[in-house]
Amino acid sequence: MRKIPAFIACCIALFIALTARSQDGQPPVFFQSIDVSAYKGASFTVECWMYAEREENNSGTALMALGYDQQTQVSTAIGKLSMEDFKAGEWNRLKVSGKIDKRTQSLYIGALYSGKARFFFDDMKLFINKKEVPVKNAGFEEADLGAWKFINQPSAVKVAVTDQQVHGDKQALSIDASGIVSLTYGNNEKTGKYAMINGNRIYYEEYGEGEPLLLLHGALESIVHYEKQIPALSKSFRVIAVDTRGHGKSTADTTRLTYELYADDMYKLLNELKLDSVNILGWSDGGITGLILAMRHPEKVKKLAAMGANLCPDTTALYGWLIDTVKNQIKVLETQHTPVSEFAIRVNRSMLEEPHIDPQALKAIRCPVLVMAGEHDMIKEAHTRLIAASIPGAELVIFRNASHYAPSEIPDEFNKQVEVFFKKP
């Protein structure tokens, strides 16, 4: 199977935000590709029945439907999380609907999940213009699951067909994630601490010794997303991994979210930790925060490595499908009325409105900077190159065969680039 660039990019961020914790930077997914080239512009609905034996309250699953034009993702739809109206001890009906983009050749239908639980799926159906379209092994009656693709599956997860819990005929799909061991990063009682910054409790964890290295994550993510960097980087640096306000275990007040606000939080955290100058690794929104810190507080930034950052929120920097996806996510979130969904709305809106950094302003940065992105990033390559060209002496790395999630997809290559950069005299 070909590698899917930037797979379920924004869906992942939304799903992780609402389930609070994932076992990986990208949650496990199963899906099937359906040829929909004859249905351009048509309405569709994906339905499935799900039964879950949950061991954690934050476990959940959601249906998804991704539109692809060969190598390019052109649309995204994610259904309501099972945890929202989940009925224990019975089968729950899941549904996601949308419209087939005129560019779409294939629709990837399936589900993603997170948390410690045993999930059962049965009777996956696709309707286009209210007429059922065939899905291979839709009821999981065949023992051979070759029609379905499974990615990001942790080694502790067991996937099989079963007759223990069945909604349709004789079998259903069983995904047993009950044996997953929760990660330490992002919830480490031994090293985790809080600092009161701008009226909020900002959570951070420290690992290793050496020059301080501040890790800044992306939107609707947390410390856990650096799980593949912390072990490697903490061998050479004093790693300080932070949950941005409102993310992970950090709190947030009602102040409007901006990247300047995030940068001010980090500036004051560094003062609280009595750190005069640090190296910074920022991923996505964390990269934007790092750029602003380097411009506004140059004395605090020794070196900066920014992965997948952008200077503006429009189509000069981002692909149109990404902007549409964020807007659609907001619509979904607005129906949920929970504290977590309300914060996710604030973050998504900030991504549509921010940042606004003049490329000329980057010339004020005087520290060494490494600008990075994936070949299949959600940030346009021309925009990434503009950032690098605007910073005096900046280095540029485009990771081939990787996406916006290069730190998770190719951790060895990514970590090596970052380590070499920070260790340069």
Secondary structure as UniProt FT lines:
FT   TURN            5..8
FT   HELIX           9..19
FT   STRAND          29..35
FT   HELIX           37..39
FT   TURN            40..41
FT   STRAND          43..54
FT   TURN            57..58
FT   STRAND          60..69
FT   TURN            70..71
FT   STRAND          72..78
FT   TURN            82..84
FT   TURN            88..89
FT   STRAND          92..99
FT   TURN            102..103
FT   STRAND          106..114
FT   STRAND          117..128
FT   TURN            129..130
FT   STRAND          131..133
FT   TURN            136..139
FT   TURN            146..147
FT   STRAND          149..151
FT   TURN            155..156
FT   STRAND          158..162
FT   STRAND          172..176
FT   TURN            178..179
FT   TURN            185..186
FT   TURN            189..191
FT   STRAND          193..197
FT   TURN            198..199
FT   STRAND          200..207
FT   STRAND          211..216
FT   TURN            219..220
FT   HELIX           223..226
FT   TURN            227..229
FT   HELIX           230..233
FT   TURN            234..236
FT   STRAND          237..242
FT   TURN            245..246
FT   TURN            248..249
FT   HELIX           259..272
FT   TURN            273..274
FT   STRAND          278..283
FT   HELIX           285..296
FT   HELIX           298..300
FT   STRAND          301..307
FT   TURN            315..317
FT   HELIX           320..333
FT   TURN            334..336
FT   HELIX           339..353
FT   HELIX           359..364
FT   STRAND          369..376
FT   HELIX           381..390
FT   TURN            392..393
FT   STRAND          395..403
FT   TURN            404..405
FT   HELIX           406..409
FT   HELIX           411..423
//
